[in-house]
Amino acid sequence: MKFAGVQITRTTIPTGHDTMNQEVNTAAIDTQTPAPRQGSDLLGGAFLATAGVIMTAWIGGLIWGAAALVIWVIT
């Protein structure tokens, strides 16, 4: 690669830590993680649906209240 007319080369310096990193990566891969439970996904979906219904009702109430206020002010 050239930068401002100067040839730049990348060199790697062995540090002796490569085997340690490889052992850590291998240990991380070998660990067993539990599979996520299906029930928690359904429960999360139920909470999300409930929040959506409540939020829709709240916004609808605000719109209804604003419309009632405007109608009351106009008449």
Buried (B, 14 or more C-beta within 10 A) or exposed (E): EEEEEEEEEEEEEEEEEEEEEEEEEEEEEEEEEEEEEEEEEEEEEEEEEEEEEEEEEEEEEEEEEEEEEEEEEEE
